[in-house]
Amino acid sequence: MSLPSPNSELYRLMSQFPRGGRVEWIGLRPARDVPMREVDEVDAQAGGGLAGDRYAGGSGNRGITLIQAEHLPTIAALSGHASVPPALLRRNVVVSGIPLIALRDRRFRIGDVLLEGVDACDPCSRMEAALGPGGYNAMRGHGGLCARILEGGKFRVGDAVTWVEA
């Protein structure tokens, strides 16, 4: 979905954010098939990924994956769990307070880093093993956002997530 014309009412509505967000959790996966490693701070590399993550070499459009903290209880409920730890869902960053889907096709900042929301981060088949039967479907619509890193830098847990005017 691309953005509507900048002169339209829909564009105006899509550009209104009630407040900024906040980084709640950061995780890295240094290699395939290994558990996520929780960190307090990370170095984001322009055109690539997060230092220490297996995708740091530059997957471009999927340089970083984000998921909304407010969706974790929903995923847990839909998959029959009391709670779901962020590392289980294999996303790099958990944010709260700002609707991630609204950042698709938009630029935003986390700490020193400028990102652009590229696409929904659909669940993968590994969610069946992680969450049990139906785990894939429990995450559909709640998988988060893939973003590309336009300007590198550091960010940490507690940093603001803010939309950047085009």
HELIX and SHEET records of a PDB file:
HELIX    1   1 GLU A    9  MET A   14  1                                   6    
HELIX    2   2 GLY A   60  ARG A   62  5                                   3    
HELIX    3   3 ALA A   69  HIS A   71  5                                   3    
HELIX    4   4 LEU A   72  SER A   79  1                                   8    
HELIX    5   5 PRO A   86  LEU A   89  5                                   4    
HELIX    6   6 LEU A  100  LEU A  103  5                                   4    
HELIX    7   7 ARG A  126  LEU A  131  1                                   6    
HELIX    8   8 GLY A  135  MET A  139  1                                   5    
SHEET    1   A 8 ARG A  37  VAL A  39  0                                        
SHEET    2   A 8 GLY A  21  LEU A  28 -1                                        
SHEET    3   A 8 VAL A  93  SER A  96 -1                                        
SHEET    4   A 8 ILE A  64  GLN A  68  1                                        
SHEET    5   A 8 LEU A 145  GLU A 151 -1                                        
SHEET    6   A 8 VAL A 113  ALA A 120 -1                                        
SHEET    7   A 8 ARG A 107  ILE A 110 -1                                        
SHEET    8   A 8 ALA A 160  VAL A 164 -1                                        
SHEET    1   B 2 GLU A  41  ALA A  44  0                                        
SHEET    2   B 2 GLY A 153  ARG A 156 -1                                        
END                                                                             
